[in-house]
Amino acid sequence: MSWRTSSAGPLDRLFACLPYILPMLEALPFGTGLLSEFPMLQPLLLPLAPFAFVYRLVTGIFSFGGFGIGGFLVFLALYFLVVRNEGISHFIRFNTMQSILIGIALSLLALVISPIFEVLPPLFVQSLFTALFLGTFILCIYAIVQSALGRYAEIPTISDAAKMHVY
């Protein structure tokens, strides 16, 4: 794997890190079992609390009759206002697209898994949820560290798809 570096300044690096918070927030429901079993891990999530509050506020405003479209509107805003905006640096747009794709992959996995919850043993379901939670968090932390260092995080398949969307 070759490390591609960018000439992004500190502010660009910060803005490239921020979108990865969204897939982490989307993965939180999958970690409830793990966090209840190991409460000493909960303080590690405290830095996400203000972002979770704002995200819940924004998505809650746009829920109609139990059908929430707030997350979809956040996706559309990021895609059209950041990813498709050529006035924003390539580094920020690439990382934003990559975080969107991580969130989409997490959502698709949840959709595939949800119909088979009832037939699987609870321990298997909990193990699957924990794997989704930890996998998403590890992937996002890796991408945040790479972005903070000014490097493009190379994630197989996801990075290739992000490159196709960001020209």
Secondary structure per residue as TSV (DSSP state, phi and psi in degrees):
chain	resnum	aa	ss	phi	psi
A	1	M	-	360.0	127.6
A	2	S	-	-96.7	136.9
A	3	W	-	-87.8	115.7
A	4	R	-	-90.1	128.3
A	5	T	B	-107.7	158.8
A	6	S	-	-120.5	168.8
A	7	S	-	-99.3	30.7
A	8	A	-	-68.9	137.9
A	9	G	-	-79.6	177.5
A	10	P	H	-59.0	-38.5
A	11	L	H	-69.4	-40.2
A	12	D	H	-63.2	-37.7
A	13	R	H	-65.4	-40.8
A	14	L	H	-62.8	-48.3
A	15	F	H	-66.8	-26.0
A	16	A	H	-73.8	-26.9
A	17	C	H	-78.0	-34.9
A	18	L	G	-59.1	-40.1
A	19	P	G	-62.7	-21.7
A	20	Y	G	-70.6	-10.2
A	21	I	H	-69.5	-32.5
A	22	L	H	-61.7	-49.1
A	23	P	H	-64.7	-29.3
A	24	M	H	-65.7	-40.5
A	25	L	H	-66.6	-36.0
A	26	E	H	-69.8	-24.8
A	27	A	H	-85.4	-15.4
A	28	L	G	-54.1	-43.1
A	29	P	G	-59.3	-28.2
A	30	F	G	-74.5	-16.3
A	31	G	G	-97.9	5.5
A	32	T	H	-61.8	-39.4
A	33	G	H	-65.3	-44.8
A	34	L	H	-63.8	-43.7
A	35	L	H	-70.3	-27.5
A	36	S	H	-76.9	-31.5
A	37	E	H	-75.2	-33.2
A	38	F	-	-126.5	77.1
A	39	P	G	-63.8	-17.2
A	40	M	G	-69.5	-11.8
A	41	L	G	-83.8	-18.8
A	42	Q	G	-59.3	-39.0
A	43	P	G	-62.2	-22.2
A	44	L	G	-66.4	-21.2
A	45	L	G	-92.6	-3.2
A	46	L	G	-56.7	-36.6
A	47	P	G	-62.2	-19.7
A	48	L	G	-83.1	-13.2
A	49	A	H	-56.2	-48.7
A	50	P	H	-63.8	-37.0
A	51	F	H	-67.6	-38.7
A	52	A	H	-64.7	-39.5
A	53	F	H	-62.3	-48.5
A	54	V	H	-65.6	-41.5
A	55	Y	H	-63.5	-44.4
A	56	R	H	-64.5	-37.0
A	57	L	H	-64.6	-47.8
A	58	V	H	-65.7	-46.2
A	59	T	H	-71.6	-29.4
A	60	G	H	-70.3	-32.5
A	61	I	H	-63.2	-34.5
A	62	F	T	-102.6	37.1
A	63	S	E	-109.0	129.8
A	64	F	E	-120.6	113.1
A	65	G	T	59.6	39.5
A	66	G	T	84.6	-7.0
A	67	F	E	-101.6	106.8
A	68	G	E	-90.4	125.2
A	69	I	-	-112.7	7.0
A	70	G	H	-60.9	-43.8
A	71	G	H	-62.4	-38.2
A	72	F	H	-66.5	-39.2
A	73	L	H	-67.3	-35.4
A	74	V	H	-64.0	-43.6
A	75	F	H	-57.8	-49.4
A	76	L	H	-61.3	-41.8
A	77	A	H	-62.2	-46.5
A	78	L	H	-63.5	-42.3
A	79	Y	I	-66.1	-49.5
A	80	F	I	-84.2	-30.2
A	81	L	I	-89.8	-21.2
A	82	V	I	-115.5	-60.5
A	83	V	I	-61.9	-43.0
A	84	R	T	-88.1	0.6
A	85	N	-	-91.5	104.8
A	86	E	T	-71.8	-9.0
A	87	G	T	-75.9	-13.4
A	88	I	S	-96.5	145.7
A	89	S	-	-60.6	149.7
A	90	H	H	-58.3	-37.7
A	91	F	H	-60.1	-45.3
A	92	I	H	-69.2	-44.1
A	93	R	H	-63.8	-41.7
A	94	F	H	-62.3	-47.5
A	95	N	H	-67.1	-34.8
A	96	T	H	-64.6	-44.7
A	97	M	H	-64.1	-39.6
A	98	Q	H	-65.0	-39.3
A	99	S	H	-68.2	-36.6
A	100	I	H	-61.7	-43.4
A	101	L	H	-66.4	-35.6
A	102	I	H	-62.9	-43.4
A	103	G	H	-63.1	-40.0
A	104	I	H	-65.1	-43.2
A	105	A	H	-61.8	-41.3
A	106	L	H	-63.4	-43.6
A	107	S	H	-64.0	-41.8
A	108	L	H	-65.0	-41.0
A	109	L	H	-61.8	-41.2
A	110	A	H	-63.8	-38.8
A	111	L	H	-66.8	-37.7
A	112	V	H	-69.6	-38.0
A	113	I	H	-78.5	-33.2
A	114	S	G	-57.2	-38.6
A	115	P	G	-68.2	-19.5
A	116	I	G	-102.3	10.0
A	117	F	T	-56.8	-43.9
A	118	E	T	-67.7	-29.4
A	119	V	T	-93.1	-14.0
A	120	L	S	-90.4	150.0
A	121	P	-	-64.1	143.2
A	122	P	H	-56.0	-36.3
A	123	L	H	-64.5	-37.9
A	124	F	H	-67.2	-42.8
A	125	V	H	-62.3	-44.8
A	126	Q	H	-63.7	-39.4
A	127	S	H	-64.6	-39.4
A	128	L	H	-65.1	-43.7
A	129	F	H	-61.8	-42.8
A	130	T	H	-63.6	-39.3
A	131	A	H	-65.1	-41.5
A	132	L	H	-63.2	-44.2
A	133	F	H	-61.8	-53.5
A	134	L	H	-66.5	-40.1
A	135	G	H	-61.5	-44.8
A	136	T	H	-64.1	-44.3
A	137	F	H	-65.0	-43.4
A	138	I	H	-64.2	-43.1
A	139	L	H	-62.4	-43.8
A	140	C	H	-69.1	-39.8
A	141	I	H	-64.7	-40.8
A	142	Y	H	-58.2	-47.4
A	143	A	H	-66.2	-37.0
A	144	I	H	-65.0	-44.2
A	145	V	H	-62.9	-44.9
A	146	Q	H	-62.8	-41.7
A	147	S	H	-65.7	-40.5
A	148	A	H	-64.8	-29.4
A	149	L	T	-84.3	-4.2
A	150	G	T	84.0	17.8
A	151	R	B	-105.9	151.4
A	152	Y	-	-81.2	123.4
A	153	A	-	-72.8	120.6
A	154	E	-	-94.3	105.4
A	155	I	-	-114.2	120.2
A	156	P	T	-51.9	139.0
A	157	T	T	69.9	-48.6
A	158	I	H	-67.1	-43.2
A	159	S	H	-64.4	-38.9
A	160	D	H	-63.3	-42.7
A	161	A	H	-66.7	-38.2
A	162	A	H	-64.9	-38.8
A	163	K	H	-62.6	-35.2
A	164	M	H	-67.9	-31.4
A	165	H	H	-85.5	-25.8
A	166	V	-	-107.1	112.4
A	167	Y	-	-107.3	360.0
